[in-house]
Amino acid sequence: MSKVVIFFLIFILVMGMLGRLRAPKIKNPFKRKTVKSTVKCEKCGRYNLAGEECACEKKS
């Protein structure tokens, strides 16, 4: 009985290794994505996150 279990586990291990070799390469979804560079206001130097006008430009 134990020989059958050992052969089964070895068979599953070999099938997993062969399947790993044949599987297409999938990109890792958990890798960090690049972040766009931030935009600063030229007048006051505040960061502009939403791409809107800066508060200093609205006053003018």
HELIX and SHEET records of a PDB file:
HELIX    1   1 SER A    2  ARG A   22  1                                  21    
HELIX    2   2 ALA A   55  LYS A   59  1                                   5    
SHEET    1   A 2 VAL A  39  LYS A  40  0                                        
SHEET    2   A 2 TYR A  47  ASN A  48 -1                                        
END                                                                             
